[in-house]
Structures are given as structure tokens and as C-alpha cells.
Amino acid sequence: MNKMSKSIAISSALAAGVLMATSNSALAAKPAMEKCYGIVKAGKNDCAIKSQGTSCAGSAKQDNIHDAWIYLPQGSCEKIAGGNLKPQEKKAEAK
């Protein structure tokens, strides 16, 4: 190997090491998540909805179903109007 090839090989190895180190720390920095009920848009829920008898994500038929949830970064849910950390009782409809 000549001097130029060695220099390129060393530079490439260092760049690969730096890239691997930064990508691992980005994965480690994933925020804690929490389930947030009552704010889900139709078709955007993250899991089953007991009151509708569904068993899969994306099955909400309307907005703001009381027991439909999505994952949000921890601490965000209760900052959103209508957001709850636990499913709420379904409100009785006005007659």
C-alpha cells in the first residue's frame, strides 16, 4: 500500500467508526412513550378498541373514541385537550 492508500483507508475507518457511534446514540435517545386515550383521529389508533370490538391498529371509525389510543412521548398526553392516560367511561349521549 502506498502512503495515499493508507491515508484513505484510515480516514474511511475513522469515518465509519464515528458514523456507527452516532447512530447508536440516536437509537438510545428514544423517548419514553405513553398511551393517550380519547384524542385519536379516525383510522389512526395504535391498537385494538374494546368498545368497537376491533383487534387491530387503524380501525377507529370516528374521531375521539373514549377507549382508542395512540402512543405519545411521555408527558405529552395530559397537555392535549381531551387526552387521558386511562380510558374514560363513554359519555351518555344527550337525548
Backbone as CSV, one residue per row, in Angstrom:
resi,resn,N_x,N_y,N_z,CA_x,CA_y,CA_z,C_x,C_y,C_z
1,MET,0.848,-1.191,0.000,0.000,0.000,0.000,0.882,1.238,0.000
2,ASN,0.550,2.162,-0.845,1.312,3.406,-0.822,0.749,4.340,0.243
3,LYS,1.409,5.446,0.444,1.046,6.391,1.515,-0.383,6.930,1.345
4,MET,-0.784,7.203,0.108,-2.121,7.747,-0.170,-3.199,6.710,0.154
5,SER,-2.983,5.471,-0.226,-3.953,4.405,0.049,-4.130,4.196,1.544
6,LYS,-3.022,4.226,2.304,-3.096,4.071,3.754,-3.902,5.207,4.374
7,SER,-3.666,6.406,3.887,-4.374,7.580,4.406,-5.884,7.465,4.152
8,ILE,-6.244,7.030,2.959,-7.659,6.865,2.615,-8.288,5.758,3.463
9,ALA,-7.577,4.654,3.645,-8.092,3.540,4.444,-8.319,3.960,5.893
10,ILE,-7.374,4.693,6.459,-7.505,5.163,7.845,-8.665,6.144,7.966
11,SER,-8.770,7.064,7.026,-9.865,8.044,7.045,-11.221,7.354,6.942
12,SER,-11.316,6.351,6.073,-12.573,5.614,5.907,-12.948,4.869,7.185
13,ALA,-11.968,4.244,7.818,-12.225,3.513,9.057,-12.685,4.456,10.161
14,LEU,-12.047,5.609,10.273,-12.446,6.595,11.283,-13.863,7.113,11.020
15,ALA,-14.167,7.396,9.759,-15.499,7.891,9.415,-16.565,6.842,9.734
16,ALA,-16.281,5.580,9.432,-17.231,4.511,9.729,-17.443,4.376,11.236
17,GLY,-16.379,4.497,12.012,-16.487,4.419,13.468,-17.327,5.543,14.039
18,VAL,-17.111,6.751,13.543,-17.891,7.906,14.003,-19.363,7.726,13.627
19,LEU,-19.620,7.264,12.420,-20.994,7.047,11.970,-21.701,6.004,12.832
20,MET,-21.024,4.920,13.149,-21.622,3.881,13.989,-21.895,4.400,15.398
21,ALA,-20.994,5.194,15.934,-21.167,5.729,17.291,-22.352,6.686,17.350
22,THR,-22.516,7.533,16.345,-23.626,8.489,16.367,-24.957,7.804,16.113
23,SER,-24.993,6.780,15.272,-26.270,6.109,15.023,-26.719,5.324,16.251
24,ASN,-25.815,4.747,17.011,-26.188,4.032,18.232,-26.711,4.986,19.293
25,SER,-26.114,6.152,19.439,-26.590,7.093,20.446,-27.942,7.680,20.048
26,ALA,-28.208,7.786,18.755,-29.518,8.270,18.315,-30.603,7.255,18.673
27,LEU,-30.302,5.976,18.549,-31.270,4.948,18.924,-31.481,4.908,20.432
28,ALA,-30.434,5.131,21.191,-30.527,5.089,22.647,-31.325,6.271,23.191
29,ALA,-31.435,7.346,22.426,-32.110,8.551,22.889,-33.618,8.517,22.635
30,LYS,-34.170,7.351,22.272,-35.603,7.245,22.007,-36.386,7.603,23.271
31,PRO,-37.335,8.532,23.177,-38.061,8.968,24.379,-39.013,7.900,24.912
32,ALA,-39.289,7.973,26.198,-40.284,7.087,26.810,-41.652,7.453,26.237
33,MET,-42.470,6.450,26.010,-43.781,6.678,25.405,-44.887,6.290,26.387
34,GLU,-46.081,6.842,26.165,-47.245,6.509,26.981,-48.472,6.416,26.078
35,LYS,-49.451,5.625,26.511,-50.710,5.531,25.778,-51.544,6.755,26.111
36,CYS,-52.135,7.365,25.087,-53.003,8.523,25.284,-54.370,8.204,24.671
37,TYR,-55.389,8.212,25.512,-56.752,7.845,25.120,-57.603,9.082,24.824
38,GLY,-58.574,8.916,23.934,-59.603,9.923,23.716,-59.294,11.009,22.708
39,ILE,-58.138,10.976,22.072,-57.784,12.056,21.141,-57.507,11.560,19.732
40,VAL,-57.717,10.284,19.497,-57.327,9.665,18.233,-58.264,10.046,17.096
41,LYS,-57.678,10.383,15.969,-58.420,10.665,14.750,-58.860,9.332,14.126
42,ALA,-59.979,9.312,13.458,-60.488,8.088,12.828,-59.410,7.440,11.963
43,GLY,-59.231,6.135,12.156,-58.269,5.382,11.360,-56.821,5.504,11.785
44,LYS,-56.533,6.213,12.873,-55.148,6.454,13.283,-54.783,5.825,14.626
45,ASN,-55.654,5.007,15.217,-55.355,4.396,16.519,-54.206,3.394,16.399
46,ASP,-53.474,3.204,17.516,-52.320,2.312,17.515,-52.651,0.867,17.850
47,CYS,-53.817,0.585,18.362,-54.144,-0.808,18.709,-55.659,-1.001,18.777
48,ALA,-56.074,-2.155,19.301,-57.487,-2.541,19.353,-58.349,-1.542,20.122
49,ILE,-59.645,-1.530,19.809,-60.620,-0.689,20.514,-61.685,-1.614,21.078
50,LYS,-61.678,-1.771,22.389,-62.584,-2.716,23.053,-64.049,-2.384,22.778
51,SER,-64.427,-1.107,22.864,-65.838,-0.731,22.709,-66.363,-0.990,21.298
52,GLN,-65.481,-1.040,20.307,-65.908,-1.290,18.929,-65.639,-2.729,18.500
53,GLY,-65.037,-3.519,19.399,-64.769,-4.912,19.078,-63.722,-5.109,17.994
54,THR,-62.827,-4.153,17.824,-61.779,-4.283,16.811,-60.507,-4.832,17.446
55,SER,-59.662,-5.414,16.634,-58.442,-6.017,17.162,-57.184,-5.540,16.448
56,CYS,-57.276,-4.438,15.726,-56.074,-4.005,15.017,-55.942,-2.484,14.982
57,ALA,-54.730,-2.051,14.701,-54.439,-0.623,14.590,-55.154,-0.045,13.369
58,GLY,-55.473,1.235,13.440,-56.087,1.920,12.313,-57.553,1.597,12.105
59,SER,-58.214,1.042,13.121,-59.598,0.605,12.955,-60.635,1.559,13.541
60,ALA,-60.216,2.687,14.092,-61.171,3.642,14.668,-62.077,4.174,13.562
61,LYS,-63.375,4.106,13.793,-64.336,4.531,12.775,-64.727,5.996,12.891
62,GLN,-64.371,6.632,14.012,-64.676,8.051,14.209,-63.593,8.675,15.080
63,ASP,-63.573,9.979,15.146,-62.601,10.704,15.968,-62.961,10.614,17.450
64,ASN,-61.945,10.713,18.301,-62.082,10.875,19.757,-62.863,9.771,20.469
65,ILE,-62.700,8.538,20.068,-63.347,7.422,20.766,-62.697,7.297,22.143
66,HIS,-63.504,7.150,23.185,-63.014,7.203,24.568,-61.961,6.155,24.903
67,ASP,-61.987,4.989,24.256,-61.003,3.954,24.588,-60.035,3.631,23.442
68,ALA,-59.979,4.494,22.448,-58.975,4.366,21.382,-57.746,5.159,21.814
69,TRP,-56.554,4.629,21.524,-55.342,5.299,21.992,-54.247,5.317,20.931
70,ILE,-53.293,6.223,21.154,-52.065,6.295,20.361,-50.907,6.486,21.329
71,TYR,-49.711,6.116,20.885,-48.517,6.368,21.686,-48.054,7.799,21.462
72,LEU,-47.720,8.475,22.554,-47.148,9.819,22.519,-45.934,9.848,23.441
73,PRO,-45.013,10.793,23.225,-43.899,10.926,24.167,-44.437,11.187,25.572
74,GLN,-43.808,10.551,26.550,-44.264,10.658,27.937,-44.364,12.118,28.363
75,GLY,-45.472,12.459,29.015,-45.706,13.818,29.488,-46.496,14.675,28.517
76,SER,-46.782,14.166,27.317,-47.495,14.953,26.307,-49.008,14.813,26.384
77,CYS,-49.494,13.647,26.757,-50.925,13.341,26.671,-51.796,14.330,27.441
78,GLU,-51.460,14.555,28.690,-52.322,15.401,29.516,-52.217,16.886,29.170
79,LYS,-51.339,17.234,28.244,-51.244,18.615,27.764,-52.218,18.864,26.614
80,ILE,-52.819,17.802,26.100,-53.727,17.896,24.959,-55.168,17.847,25.464
81,ALA,-55.996,18.773,24.997,-57.408,18.792,25.401,-58.058,17.465,25.035
82,GLY,-58.654,16.813,26.024,-59.310,15.531,25.806,-58.408,14.332,25.993
83,GLY,-57.103,14.550,26.172,-56.160,13.448,26.350,-56.208,12.881,27.756
84,ASN,-56.219,11.563,27.875,-56.256,10.877,29.170,-55.284,9.709,29.154
85,LEU,-54.672,9.431,30.302,-53.737,8.314,30.408,-54.447,6.976,30.594
86,LYS,-55.733,7.008,30.915,-56.538,5.794,31.072,-57.820,5.984,30.279
87,PRO,-58.397,4.894,29.773,-59.659,5.043,29.038,-60.752,5.574,29.961
88,GLN,-61.537,6.488,29.466,-62.614,7.079,30.251,-63.916,6.347,29.951
89,GLU,-64.870,6.490,30.845,-66.194,5.916,30.606,-66.823,6.648,29.427
90,LYS,-67.537,5.905,28.618,-68.212,6.520,27.484,-69.277,7.466,28.007
91,LYS,-69.288,8.685,27.497,-70.270,9.682,27.937,-71.641,9.342,27.369
92,ALA,-72.662,9.481,28.199,-74.034,9.243,27.748,-74.410,10.324,26.748
93,GLU,-75.043,9.911,25.670,-75.441,10.875,24.649,-76.695,11.617,25.087
94,ALA,-76.756,12.910,24.771,-77.934,13.724,25.100,-79.100,13.297,24.215
95,LYS,-80.287,13.271,24.805,-81.477,12.861,24.030,-82.280,14.047,23.608
